[in-house]
Amino acid sequence: MRRWSRTSVQLFLFLVVFSLLLLSSIVHDERAIRSREASTAQPSFPTHFVAETFDDLDWSNACTTVKSYRGKSSPAAERRRQHQSREEGCDVFSGRWVYDNSSHPLYEEASCPYMSDQLACRKHGRPDEEYQRWRWQPHGCNLNKYVFSSIPVYMILLLCLVAETYHKEYDATIEFCWAPLLVESNSDDPVNHRSNDRIIRPDTLGKHAGQWEKADILVFNSYLWWRSGQKIKLLWKPDDDGICEEANGLDALKLAMETWADWVASTVNHLAQKVFFVTMSPTHLWSREWNPGSEGNCFQETNPINEEGYWGSGSDMHTMQMVGSILGRLQTKVVVLNITQLSEYRKDGHPSIYRKFWETHSPQQLANPVSYADCIHWCLPGVPDVWNELLFNSL
């Protein structure tokens, strides 16, 4: 197995910041990703993000009065641009899945002690292996190859494959920071983050930014938790008599993204640091979208969708377009990894019923596996490995 050069390995000295996909592995977005400009002019953003932290904030009593969010005007006009990772003019995000029984899977599920039971599909009874054997082939070019196989959203496989060898040899540091909503929120505890109410401080990165700013390479993602359908409470001032506004997921994400983009524009040294943003990880919750007339989901799906250009409701176009416009304003400060379209084809790549579930299923659910199939996360080895290849290809 070919070893990395020192230069290549040092490129992977980074802090990876992924907010929860869902996980799943992530998990998962913009259909239009804007063309990078050579201009070095600083983008214009509302400078509203707050640096201080509120570690002693009692989130349980933060919102005693809730008002409807009525919008916030932005002082900067949005200019849309597309960032694409290209190799000699080739768009690596446009291509097709090719069955490759000779070189895939890139690693064995059971070989990593860090593997999560949420992603280990074979361990939990998945009978087929074909989902592991598909390779992404861009139209007109090839992805660069690298020595280890995967950097899943939660970095499980990266840790597994490089922890013992490369970290010791190169003194590299790889970190996963839990910041599922980018800005400060009542969901920032990596273990105790379930709540009936999501509350965010829309203008405050605080403790999160303190962990990000010293990294050489940062990888961000934030989508799934904004799409749950529940309203999100906006806490602008902790000392404002418990008055909060309530917004839908799209409006709340826009506020958080603008705060994050403001931080990237004003703080990141683009000559010394590299910032990536991974687009939405799609879901496959409704089989009628690829098989009209059916009433299932990803359960028992064993092959990719072969309709080039396919889009399902698992990719929210309005959300992706909004995020795309904000990323476009950052110009060359951020590289967008457009994993959404290529992942849309992989209805076969989810755990379905073949994972560990922490909740107990009722007899009715067990009799109808479609009712509890996980069509959000991804099996490993599998689709997230390609996301990692695209990251490597862009470094």
KOLKEZA-181263 format. One line per field, with one value per residue (C-alpha): residue number from 1; residue in three letters; x, y, z. Coordinates in pm, whole numbers, plus 50000, padded with zeros to 5 digits. Each point is the difference from the previous one (the first is absolute). Last residue first. Layout:
N
nr <- (NUM,...)
rest <- (ALA,...)
c1 <- (X,...)
c2 <- (Y,...)
c3 <- (Z,...)
//
This chain:
395
nr <- (395,394,393,392,391,390,389,388,387,386,385,384,383,382,381,380,379,378,377,376,375,374,373,372,371,370,369,368,367,366,365,364,363,362,361,360,359,358,357,356,355,354,353,352,351,350,349,348,347,346,345,344,343,342,341,340,339,338,337,336,335,334,333,332,331,330,329,328,327,326,325,324,323,322,321,320,319,318,317,316,315,314,313,312,311,310,309,308,307,306,305,304,303,302,301,300,299,298,297,296,295,294,293,292,291,290,289,288,287,286,285,284,283,282,281,280,279,278,277,276,275,274,273,272,271,270,269,268,267,266,265,264,263,262,261,260,259,258,257,256,255,254,253,252,251,250,249,248,247,246,245,244,243,242,241,240,239,238,237,236,235,234,233,232,231,230,229,228,227,226,225,224,223,222,221,220,219,218,217,216,215,214,213,212,211,210,209,208,207,206,205,204,203,202,201,200,199,198,197,196,195,194,193,192,191,190,189,188,187,186,185,184,183,182,181,180,179,178,177,176,175,174,173,172,171,170,169,168,167,166,165,164,163,162,161,160,159,158,157,156,155,154,153,152,151,150,149,148,147,146,145,144,143,142,141,140,139,138,137,136,135,134,133,132,131,130,129,128,127,126,125,124,123,122,121,120,119,118,117,116,115,114,113,112,111,110,109,108,107,106,105,104,103,102,101,100,99,98,97,96,95,94,93,92,91,90,89,88,87,86,85,84,83,82,81,80,79,78,77,76,75,74,73,72,71,70,69,68,67,66,65,64,63,62,61,60,59,58,57,56,55,54,53,52,51,50,49,48,47,46,45,44,43,42,41,40,39,38,37,36,35,34,33,32,31,30,29,28,27,26,25,24,23,22,21,20,19,18,17,16,15,14,13,12,11,10,9,8,7,6,5,4,3,2,1)
rest <- (LEU,SER,ASN,PHE,LEU,LEU,GLU,ASN,TRP,VAL,ASP,PRO,VAL,GLY,PRO,LEU,CYS,TRP,HIS,ILE,CYS,ASP,ALA,TYR,SER,VAL,PRO,ASN,ALA,LEU,GLN,GLN,PRO,SER,HIS,THR,GLU,TRP,PHE,LYS,ARG,TYR,ILE,SER,PRO,HIS,GLY,ASP,LYS,ARG,TYR,GLU,SER,LEU,GLN,THR,ILE,ASN,LEU,VAL,VAL,VAL,LYS,THR,GLN,LEU,ARG,GLY,LEU,ILE,SER,GLY,VAL,MET,GLN,MET,THR,HIS,MET,ASP,SER,GLY,SER,GLY,TRP,TYR,GLY,GLU,GLU,ASN,ILE,PRO,ASN,THR,GLU,GLN,PHE,CYS,ASN,GLY,GLU,SER,GLY,PRO,ASN,TRP,GLU,ARG,SER,TRP,LEU,HIS,THR,PRO,SER,MET,THR,VAL,PHE,PHE,VAL,LYS,GLN,ALA,LEU,HIS,ASN,VAL,THR,SER,ALA,VAL,TRP,ASP,ALA,TRP,THR,GLU,MET,ALA,LEU,LYS,LEU,ALA,ASP,LEU,GLY,ASN,ALA,GLU,GLU,CYS,ILE,GLY,ASP,ASP,ASP,PRO,LYS,TRP,LEU,LEU,LYS,ILE,LYS,GLN,GLY,SER,ARG,TRP,TRP,LEU,TYR,SER,ASN,PHE,VAL,LEU,ILE,ASP,ALA,LYS,GLU,TRP,GLN,GLY,ALA,HIS,LYS,GLY,LEU,THR,ASP,PRO,ARG,ILE,ILE,ARG,ASP,ASN,SER,ARG,HIS,ASN,VAL,PRO,ASP,ASP,SER,ASN,SER,GLU,VAL,LEU,LEU,PRO,ALA,TRP,CYS,PHE,GLU,ILE,THR,ALA,ASP,TYR,GLU,LYS,HIS,TYR,THR,GLU,ALA,VAL,LEU,CYS,LEU,LEU,LEU,ILE,MET,TYR,VAL,PRO,ILE,SER,SER,PHE,VAL,TYR,LYS,ASN,LEU,ASN,CYS,GLY,HIS,PRO,GLN,TRP,ARG,TRP,ARG,GLN,TYR,GLU,GLU,ASP,PRO,ARG,GLY,HIS,LYS,ARG,CYS,ALA,LEU,GLN,ASP,SER,MET,TYR,PRO,CYS,SER,ALA,GLU,GLU,TYR,LEU,PRO,HIS,SER,SER,ASN,ASP,TYR,VAL,TRP,ARG,GLY,SER,PHE,VAL,ASP,CYS,GLY,GLU,GLU,ARG,SER,GLN,HIS,GLN,ARG,ARG,ARG,GLU,ALA,ALA,PRO,SER,SER,LYS,GLY,ARG,TYR,SER,LYS,VAL,THR,THR,CYS,ALA,ASN,SER,TRP,ASP,LEU,ASP,ASP,PHE,THR,GLU,ALA,VAL,PHE,HIS,THR,PRO,PHE,SER,PRO,GLN,ALA,THR,SER,ALA,GLU,ARG,SER,ARG,ILE,ALA,ARG,GLU,ASP,HIS,VAL,ILE,SER,SER,LEU,LEU,LEU,LEU,SER,PHE,VAL,VAL,LEU,PHE,LEU,PHE,LEU,GLN,VAL,SER,THR,ARG,SER,TRP,ARG,ARG,MET)
c1 <- (49320,49702,50057,50033,49657,49854,50147,49843,49658,50060,50053,49670,49812,50109,50216,49816,49620,49839,49758,49666,49796,49983,49719,49742,49665,50140,50072,49625,49959,50272,49805,49680,50189,50131,50357,50228,50218,50378,50000,50310,50018,49859,49639,50076,50373,50004,50199,49736,49824,50334,49912,49943,50358,50143,49760,50076,50377,50087,50319,50011,50336,49987,50212,50003,49664,49841,49696,49940,49974,49708,49823,50060,49850,49680,49996,50056,49718,49756,50105,49943,50164,49819,49707,50155,50228,50122,50246,50102,49733,50188,49878,50243,49943,49913,49679,49847,49881,50086,49635,49669,49665,50047,49801,50293,50336,50263,49785,49748,50277,49950,50253,50321,50208,50248,50325,50007,50316,50343,50171,50377,50241,50377,50235,50334,49935,49624,50060,49660,49873,49792,49854,49972,49839,49751,49923,49920,49767,49837,49962,49832,49751,49925,49957,49737,49807,50004,49910,49694,50030,49896,50112,50116,49928,50146,50028,50263,50300,50093,49984,49914,49835,49837,49767,49988,49669,49972,49996,50313,50181,50236,50147,50096,50197,50340,50337,50347,50353,50292,50364,50291,49816,50068,49668,49771,50007,49943,49736,49791,50027,49839,49818,49731,49765,49713,50009,49808,49714,49858,49698,49892,50360,50262,50353,50138,50296,50186,49882,49946,49626,49888,50161,50309,50039,50091,49674,50160,50319,50177,50366,50183,50374,50299,50347,50319,50328,50140,50119,49774,49692,50083,50022,49773,49730,49999,49753,49767,49994,49917,49741,49808,50035,49641,49924,50193,50362,50072,50241,50357,50278,49856,49877,49915,49655,49983,49905,49750,49674,50072,50002,49874,50068,49737,50108,49880,49629,50054,50048,49655,49867,49989,50005,50118,50371,49946,49842,50267,49885,49797,50221,50281,50340,50284,50161,50044,50059,49642,49872,50275,50180,49993,49693,50069,50305,49905,49621,49950,49641,50014,49803,49968,50146,49977,50160,50352,49936,50297,50198,50338,49876,49709,49851,49711,49900,49706,49914,49692,50018,49787,49962,50145,49819,49783,49651,49877,49674,49676,50074,49681,50011,50082,50002,50168,50297,50330,49859,50128,50297,50147,50300,50313,50217,49898,50277,50126,50085,49677,49921,49844,50242,49750,50197,50196,50251,50368,50152,50244,49845,50090,49641,49865,49693,49701,49833,49657,49829,50087,50058,50069,50080,50095,50104,49790,49916,49767,50165,50147,50221,50333,50314,50314,50314,50291,50340,49900,50219,50289,49939,50041,50318,50159,49935,49725,50071,49914,49854)
c2 <- (51966,49966,49635,49912,50147,49824,49670,50061,50053,49679,49812,50142,49777,49663,49807,50089,50019,50341,50192,50138,49707,49827,49745,50035,49978,49817,49704,49925,49705,50148,50324,49830,49796,50330,50112,50074,50311,49982,49855,49816,49975,49793,50123,50251,50059,50230,49950,49849,50329,50113,50227,50303,49965,50127,50296,50100,49965,50350,50073,50380,50170,50307,50318,50020,50180,50049,50155,49674,49816,50222,49946,49626,49976,50161,49783,49686,50084,50073,49685,49763,49672,49696,50111,49814,50107,49782,50160,49669,49735,49691,49995,49784,49631,49793,50155,49768,50292,50334,50113,49832,50096,49923,50166,50178,49834,50274,50251,49736,49848,50272,50042,50012,50267,50244,50120,50376,50180,49980,50332,50013,50252,50014,50189,50173,50233,50010,50141,49939,50275,50262,49807,49667,50167,50188,49675,49834,50284,49992,49621,50025,50260,49802,49683,50171,50120,49655,49817,50208,50284,50076,50316,50000,50217,49860,50340,50114,49893,49707,50230,49884,49669,49865,49703,49739,49867,49629,49863,49791,50179,50221,49697,49853,50284,50101,49897,50139,49881,50196,49971,50169,50026,50278,50182,49704,49936,50364,50021,49743,50171,50318,49957,50250,50192,49751,49891,49678,49821,49667,49896,49643,49924,49740,50126,49805,49816,50246,50295,50286,49947,50301,50218,50200,50051,49722,49809,49658,50135,49685,50034,49707,50027,49878,50087,49910,49917,49878,49650,49945,50133,49814,49645,49924,50258,49980,49733,49990,50373,50056,49727,50164,50358,50080,50101,49711,50043,49683,49785,50054,50040,50251,49995,50312,49986,49924,50206,50030,49951,49932,49633,49927,49640,49743,49685,50057,50006,49659,49824,49845,49834,50298,49831,50245,49945,50049,50340,50152,50363,50042,49745,50253,49890,50120,49656,49986,49674,49873,50225,49896,50258,50149,49800,50005,49957,49692,49986,50343,50088,50350,50293,50292,50342,50367,50096,49969,50287,49975,50309,49846,49865,50201,50069,50235,50320,50172,50364,50185,50356,50089,50370,50099,50191,49697,50055,49774,49811,50003,49730,49922,50078,49773,50095,49787,49906,49940,49792,49658,50163,50117,50197,49939,49923,50323,50068,50324,50034,50149,49991,50313,50125,50001,49859,50145,49779,50100,50048,49728,49945,49676,49892,49656,49887,49929,49684,49948,49709,50070,49701,49534,49770,49914,49757,50028,50213,50165,50207,50106,50299,49920,50182,49820,50138,49948,49867,49816,50217,49879,49655,50114,50195,49711,49770,49747,49633,49760,49667)
c3 <- (49877,49768,49903,50368,50071,49695,50121,50338,49847,49807,50326,50125,49748,50133,50240,50214,49983,49976,50224,49880,49873,50339,49971,50279,49824,49698,50229,50040,50239,50219,50012,50112,50259,50143,49950,50293,49969,49981,49651,49882,49624,49717,49982,49721,50035,49696,49677,49772,49924,49861,49707,50222,50128,49670,50006,50358,50033,49884,50192,50011,50040,50224,50010,49621,49970,50341,49835,49817,50331,50096,49667,50018,50348,49873,49689,50205,50239,49720,49814,50292,49905,50139,49784,49709,49717,49714,49756,49851,50049,50119,50361,50192,50074,50309,50133,50261,50219,49838,50011,49932,49850,49630,49722,49840,50070,50040,50190,50103,50214,50262,50283,49800,50175,49852,50162,49945,49895,50159,50075,49982,50154,49939,50227,49944,49706,50070,50346,50160,50230,49818,49708,50185,50303,49784,49821,50334,50101,49658,50021,50341,49878,49685,50205,50216,49695,49843,50321,50081,50246,50359,50177,50360,50304,50323,50165,49748,50208,49775,49695,49648,50088,49684,50044,49728,49870,49930,49648,50050,49719,50200,50173,49666,49846,50133,49861,50059,49918,50140,49897,50178,50330,50250,49951,50041,50374,50097,49732,50186,50338,49877,49670,50099,49771,49975,50366,49949,50173,49884,50203,50073,50088,49929,50040,50294,49846,49775,50215,49755,49963,50206,49737,49908,49626,49755,50064,50054,50160,50120,49915,49842,50031,49801,50124,49816,50173,49669,50087,50299,49828,49682,50125,50296,49939,49621,49900,50296,50052,49636,50022,50281,49876,50091,49647,49873,49899,49811,49812,50077,49751,49760,49644,49804,49847,49632,49696,49712,50189,50365,50108,50352,50102,50103,50182,50355,49909,49840,50332,50053,50317,50238,50339,50260,49945,49627,50061,50223,49984,50320,50174,49961,49875,50222,50035,49621,49815,50021,49722,49763,49790,49649,49907,49715,49775,49799,50027,49852,49906,49853,50143,49762,49936,50090,50331,49859,49759,49762,49902,50070,50332,50129,50338,49940,50166,49842,50053,50105,50116,50298,50069,50336,50274,50083,50134,50274,49985,50190,50259,50189,50371,50295,50368,50268,49785,50180,50285,49891,49830,50329,49875,50207,49698,49831,49750,49852,49632,49864,49630,49857,49740,49716,49712,49709,49825,50018,49655,49896,49656,49832,49998,50070,49813,50227,50112,49860,50139,50319,50333,50348,50253,50148,50086,50070,50195,49973,49891,50306,49987,49854,50100,49900,50150,49777,49932,49685,49782,50210,49862,49643,50070,50190,49706,50057,50005,49716,50110)
//
